Amino acid sequence: MRNRTKRDRWQDNLSMERVHEPDLASIVGGETYLRGEWGARVFGRRAPITLELGCGQGLFAIDLARRHPERDVVGVDIKGHRFWRGARIAHDEGIRNAAFLRARIQWLDRFFAPGEVDEIWLTFSDPQVGDKRGTKRLTSAHYLTLYQGLLPMGGAVRVKSDSPELFERTLEDARVAGMEVTGVSADVHRGQESPFDDDLAAALAFRTAYEERWLREGRTVHYVGLMKVAEVAPEALTASRRLLRGPSERVKPRFPGVGDEPA
């Protein structure tokens, strides 16, 4: 069988009920999608929701869903052909607590209501080393502010990265965004006993094929855990949204180096 092209994967996504690909122009125009309704309309229950933002192939999201049947997991990426592999596994294996959403992350609050998300994972996000304003780096203070608008008090943001720059800047931006640092590891695969509880240690131990390759190249994998400990001021949330989304007259919303996929 020939390898599937991007177009093959886009078409296959349309056949899978756990894949959600709303019209992005409508979202930018002010519409919402499943906001506040993921439990009722997608998963058919009330359970804690975990997001993986920039989920890539979606294999980590699938691993979380398999190990935590008591939770519902949504992998989010702007590229539908990327998460096709994870979505196909969920479909073929009947993993009912996993779903995938094609969305731009700076519009996340058009898809999830305040308090609807309990945990957010960011795995190997682009460090965007030259991003001084914090409009592209997914752990900037502006993005952390946006995430806190969706989390309940005590909700978590978990960052796994092979970039020392992103690792250090996440710690700095957490303070700016008013989040508490709950766990730090400069090398999650260093071969000694994990300082974290069993669930988190198992999540951090999961390695995708790309991560295995990076480790063979000698890269070190870092972790930062953050917790929401105070409500975000409405004006701060509004300012972060405005900065991340750009001017209201912008034809295409700001996002780091990606375009829309064809319908």
Disulfide bonds with the S-S distance in Angstrom:
none
